[in-house]
C-alpha cells in the first residue's frame, strides 16, 4: 500500500455527510445503570461522498481516482469541508503551544470548551496555506536564522536556530559543563541550550536534546553549567555545537488549512445512470487513516 499525496476531488467531497467518530463499549446493568468504556481516546473521521456524483464529468473523475487508489489499498488527502480551517487560537505547535528548546514541532489543532479539550494531530497541512506564529508574529519560511520549513506530508515544522556557537569543551558530571566560543542568542540561566555533534559512548545523553541552563559564566568563551547529570559518562568534544531554538516563553501557534489522510472503505463501487447526466450511487464511504 502507499499514500497518494493528491487530494480527493474537492467538488465531489463538498457536502459529504459524516465527521468524527469514537468507539465506546456500553454495558447496561440490570439496575439500569451503565458502565461505559472508552476505546478510542481521539476521534476517527468517516464520510460518505456518494451524493457528490452529479454528472458524467464527476463520474469520470471519481472513477479514475478510485481505480488509481485501488479501492481500499492506497490512502489519499481528503478535504472535510466541515472542518478544514484552523484559526491561530486553535493551531498549536506541539500540544503545549510553546517552545521546548528543540528545532522540530508537530502541528496540532485544539478543540476546546468549558469541559475540556482535545488535541488533534495534523499530518497533512495544505502546502502554501499555513502560517506559523512566534509570539503572535508570523515566521518566515526560509533558511535564515529563526526561519522555518514546513513539511506538508507530515505536518512537522522545523526551525532554523536563532543562533549557534562552536563548543570548545564538554565536562561530564552531576551537572554538565559546556564551553562555547560565543553565547548563542544571549542565553541566560533557566533557558534551554540545544546540543549536537558531541562524540563518545554516551553522547546520546546530550545530543539532540535541550538542556536547562543553571549558570552562564564568562564573557567569551562562555561556560554553561547544565542541569543534565552525566556523571561517570564518556562524552567528548567531537564537532559539538550549542544552539538556541524557541524557548518555553515563546508562544508557538499556526493558522491555515488541513487535509485528512483517508482511504476508501470499499473495494467496489455500485452506481447507476437513471437518465442522461443523472447518476445514482448507493454509497461511497471514505474513512480517516490513523497517523
C-alpha positions, 0 to 999 in steps of 0.5 A: 500500500502507499499514500497518494499525496493528491487530494480527493476531488474537492467538488465531489467531497463538498457536502459529504455527510459524516465527521468524527467518530469514537468507539465506546463499549456500553454495558447496561446493568440490570439496575439500569445503570451503565458502565461505559468504556472508552476505546478510542481516546481521539476521534476517527473521521468517516464520510460518505461522498456518494451524493457528490456524483452529479454528472458524467464529468464527476463520474469520470473523475471519481472513477479514475481516482478510485481505480488509481487508489485501488479501492481500499489499498492506497490512502489519499488527502481528503478535504472535510469541508466541515472542518478544514480551517484552523484559526491561530487560537486553535493551531498549536505547535506541539500540544503545549503551544510553546517552545521546548528548546528543540528545532522540530514541532508537530502541528496540532489543532485544539478543540476546546470548551468549558469541559475540556479539550482535545488535541488533534494531530495534523499530518497533512497541512495544505502546502502554501496555506499555513502560517506559523506564529512566534509570539503572535508574529508570523515566521518566515519560511526560509533558511535564515536564522529563526526561519522555518520549513514546513513539511506538508506530508507530515505536518512537522515544522522545523526551525532554523536556530536563532543562533549557534556557537562552536563548543570548545569543551564538554565536562561530564558530571552531576551537572554538565559543563559546556564551553562555547566560543560565543553565547548563542542568542544571549542565553541566560540561566533557566533557558534551554541550550540545544546540543549536537555533534558531541562524540563518545559512548554516551553522547546520546545523553546530550545530543539532540536534546535541550538542556536547562541552563543553571549558570552562564559564566564568562564573557567569551568563551562562555561556560554553561553549567547544565542541569543534565547529570552525566556523571561517570559518562564518556562524552567528548568534544567531537564537532559539538555545537550549542544552539538556541531554538524557541524557548518555553516563553515563546508562544508557538501557534499556526493558522491555515488549512488541513487535509485528512489522510483517508482511504476508501472503505470499499473495494467496489463501487455500485452506481447507476445512470437513471437518465442522461447526466443523472447518476445514482450511487448507493454509497461511497464511504471514505474513512480517516487513516490513523497517523 
